Amino acid sequence: MIPTESSRFRFVVRSAEEAVTVLREKLGPRARVVSVKQVQGKGLARFLSAPSLEVIAEVAPEAAAPTGEKPTPVTEPAAAASAQEPEPPPQPTILPTPDPALAALLRASGLSAPIVARLQGDAAWKQWEQKSPAEALRDVGLVLRNKWRKRTPRPLTQRVAFVGSPGAGKTTALCKQLAADVLVRRRKAMVLKLDLENANPDDGLVVFCTALGVPFARESAEVPELADDEMLYIDVPGVTPRDTAQTALLRGALDDIGVESRVLVLNAAYDADILKNSWAWGAELACSHTAFTHLDELTHWAKLWDLVLPPALQPLFLGTGQSIAGDMEENVFDAVLARTFPAPANPLQAAA
């Protein structure tokens, strides 16, 4: 691909990460993004594949012409001159105002419109727009890190309940936390399986506790007084967020046994709107923490920023697989950052 006089290039990629790679490797460090838009496939292909991104980039005239395979240049059709008719006077051209290229790139990465709007309000936004995409994304990552560091740590108390809708993976999440405490941190713990109006059967949890040598109780009356260094993990029946009666019953039961730490377990593979509804339901239950499951099924991790950054709930861990004694990432921020932005834009990897 050969640059035109304007040194603009058009190329189509599958993700924002791939766009950054093409810009860096094919066009060089002086390239900047002019516009980004989604391109749907045609015919049946649009239903079988994810939309692509059409990127138009520009290279400064003084930059040396890059070598190797490059994106297709953008060419402007020349107007045909007429020898018989006088040339009309020039008319002002009104062009639509495109979305800022950096904002479009962030949205293409999967960041939600509210998160992008908050970043656009940062005093350094104008400076980021003048940088290369990799540098701009690195700076955005640093800003997100600063927001994360401003959170007030909220450690778990002695009594911890894992709550969630049916299918969220709350019992698996409990087992992951229990295994980490008992096998890694060498803490003492016990488990209470709490029944409400609906039965909460799960013989698998009993077997797991037996394998770990962890006491298991089926009634709150069976729970002895906890030692100072002992944890009590409570498994409850799954409750549908729309079921207001069961929600009130569950909250009352947790209040009755003095549960202060309540972990809202969210299936990260669910649609963003479902996750937001579950988040609101967690507020009704007075939840203090979150745990995300099914990360191994998630393609776009950026949607988690809306659930990770707000200070209301403390992210506990990410469940990255189905193993009940592992497959968990407790460094939530770094894991989400690494899967949202490519390595050169990741401030941790860039500094390594």
N, C-alpha and C positions, 0 to 999 in steps of 0.2 A: 504494500500500500504506500502511495506517494502522497505527501502533503500538498495541498493546494496553496495558492498565494496566501490565503487566510490562515493556513496551518491548522485547520480543523479536521477532526477525525470522528467518524461515527462507527461504533461497534456494538454488538449485541452479546450479552453475557447472561449467565444464569443466576448470579447473585452479586451483591455489593462487594463481597470478598474477592470474587473473580475480577470485578471491575478495577479494584485497587491494584491487583496483580498485573493486569494488562497495562494500566497507566504507568506503573513503576518500571516494568520490564521492557515494554515496547515503545513508550513515548518519553520516558526519562523523567527526572525530578522536576522539570519546569512545566510539566503538563498540569492543566487545571480543568476541572469539570465545568461544562457550560450548562448542560441540562441532563436530566435522567427521567425516563418514563417507562412504564410497563408496556410490554408488547405481548398480546395474546396470540396463541397459535391459531391456525385457520382450520376450519372444518372440524373433523373428529379429534384432531390433535389438541385442540384447546381443552378438551375434557380429559385427556390422557397425560398431560404434562403441565408442570407449573409455568406461570408466565415468565417471560424473559425480561431483561432490562436493556433498553436502548440508551446508550450513553454517547453524548457528544462532548468531546474534549478539545482543548485548544493548547497549542504549544507556542510559546513566545517566539517572535521572528528571529531573535538573535541566537536561539538555541540551535545546536547542531542537529542536522537531520538524523533521526534515529535509524538504526539498521535493523535488519531482520523483518519478520512478518509483522505487519501493523494493521490496525483497523482500517476500514474503508473510508477514504476521505469524503468530506461533505463537499459537493460541487453545486454551484449556483447556476441555473440555466441562464444563458446570455440572451438578452432581448434582441430580436431581429430588427435591424435598422431598415427603414423604408426610404428608397431613393426618390419616390414620387411625392411623398407628403412631408411637410416640415415637421421636425421633431417637436413634440408638445412640450410645454414648460414643465419642469420637474414638480411633482406633487409630493407633499409630505407623506411619509410612510408611517402608519400607526401599527406598531407591533404589540401583540399581547404580552403582558408582563409574566414571564415564566416564574415558577417557584424557585427559590434559591437552590442552587445546585447542591450545596452541602445539606440543606434540609431534606431535599429529595433523596440524597444518598443515605441519610440516616433513616428515613422512612423505609427505603428499600432494604436496609439492614434488618428491619423488623421493629424498630422503635415506634411506639404509638405517637399519635399526634400530640397528646398532652405533654409527653416527655420531650418531644422535639420543641414544642412551644416554650417549655421551661428553659431549654438550652439556648434558644434564640434570645431569651431575655438576659443571658449572661453578658457582662460587659466586654468579654473577649470575642464575642461571636463574629464581629466584622473582621477581626484579625484571622480567625480560623478560615473564613471564606477566602482569604488571600493565599492560604497555604495549600500544599499538595494534599490530596485526599488522605494519604497515609498519615501525614503530620496532623491534619485536622482531627481525624478519628482518634489519634493518640491523645490529643489535648482534651477531646470530649471524654475519653476514658478516665483521664486524670480528674476532670470535674466530677464525674460520677463517683470516683473513689473518695473525693473530698466530702461529697454528700453522704456517702456511706459511713465515713469516719465520724461524722457529727452525730450519729445515732448513739443514744445512751444504751450501753450494754444491759441486757435483761436476763440474768441467769435463771435457770430453772429452780423452782422451789422443791421441797421434798416430795410433794404429791403432784403427779403429772398425769393428766388425762389426754388421750389421743382421740379426737372427734373428727367426724367427716361423714359425707354422704355414702350410701352403699356403692362399692366399687372404687372408692378413692384410694384404698390401700392402707387404711389406718392401722390395722393389726400388723401388717408387714412393717409399717413405719415404727410401731412400738417395738417390734422384735429387733429392728436395726439399732435403735437407740439402746435397748436393753443389752444387746451383745456388745456394743461399743463400751458401755459402762462396766459390764462384768468382765469381759475378756481383755479389753485394752486399758481401761482406767482402773481396773481392779476394785471397783466399788461394790458395796453390798446393795442388793435390791430385792424387791418382791413384786408380784403382779396380782392385781385384783380384776376379775372379770365381773363387770357390773351389768345386771339385767334390769331392764325397765319393764314396760308392759309387753314388749316383744322379747322373745328369748334371744340370747346371744351365744349360740353354740359355736365352739371352735376347739375341737380336740387337738388341733395342730399346735395351738398356743400352749396347751398343757404339756404336750410332748417336748416342745422347745424349752420350756421352763425346767422340766425334769432333766433334760440334757445339760443345761447350764447349772443345775443345782440351785435354782432360784425358787423360793417358796411361792405357792400359788393359792389364791383364795377366791371363793365364789360368792362370799357375802362380806360386806364391810365389817360386820361384827367379828369376822375371823382375822382381821388385820390387827396385829399386836402394836404396841407403842413402838414407833420407829426410833432407832438409834440416830445419833446426830449425823452420822455419815451414811445413812441408809436412804434409798429412794423407793418410792412406791409408784409403779406405773399402772394406770387404770385403762382397761379396754372396755369400750361401751358399744352398744348396738349402733349400726349405721342409721342416720336420720336424714330424711329428705328435707332440704331447706324449706320447701313449701309447706311442710307439715308443722304448723305453728304450735299445735297441741303437744306433739312429741318434743319439739324444740324447748318449750317451756318446762316440760317434765324433765328433760335431760339437764337443763341448767339448774333446776331446783335440786336434783339428785347430787350434782357436783358441789353445789353450795352446801348441802347438808353434811358432806364428808370433808369439807374444808379444802377443796382442790383450788389452788391459786394459779397454777400453771396449766393452761389448756392449749394444746397444740392442734391447730386447724390443719388437717391433712388435705392437700389439694392434688388432684390428678393433673399434672402439668400438660398432658396430652389433650385435655378438654379444650373446647373453644374459649376464646378470651372472655366472651360475655358470660359464659357459665362460670368461669373462674371468678369474675367480678361479683356475680350473684352469691357465690359461695363465700367470698370475702365479706360481703355485707351480712350474711348469715352468721359468720364467725363473730362479728361484732355483737350480735344478739346473744351469743353464748359467752360473751366476755372472754374471748380467746386472747392469749398473750403471745403466742408463738405460731409459726407456720412450718410445715414440712412438705416438701414437694416430692411426689412419686412419679413413676413412669417417665423419667427423663430419658431413658433409653429409646422411647418411642417418639421423642420430640425432635422436630426438624428445625424450627425457628425458636431459639431460646430468648430472643430479644423481648418477647411479650412478657417475660417474667419481671422486667424492670418495674412495671406498674405495681407488682406485688411485692417486690424486694425492697424498693427504696422507701416507701412510706414508713414512718417510724412507729405506727400503731402496733404492728406485730413484728416480733424478732424472728427472722429466718433461722431455723434450727439446723436443717441439712437438706440436701438434695438426694433423693433415692435414684441411683443411676442404673439399677438392675433389680432383678427379682430375688436375689439371694437375701435370706433373712438374717444372715450374719456377715454382711458386707455390702458392697455396691452402694456406698453412700459417700457423699462429698460434703464435709462440714465447713469448708471454706467457700461459702456460697457466693460471695461477691466475685472472687477471682475466677470461679468456674463459669459464672454467667458472662463475665467480661470476655474471657477467652473464647467462648462459643458465639459471642455476638460480633466481635471485631476480629479481623485477620491478625496474624502474629505481629507484623510490623507496626500495627496500630495499637497493639496491646502494650501499655506502659510497663507491665511486669516483664514481658518477654523482650521488649526493646532494651530494657536496662540490663538484661542478663548477659 
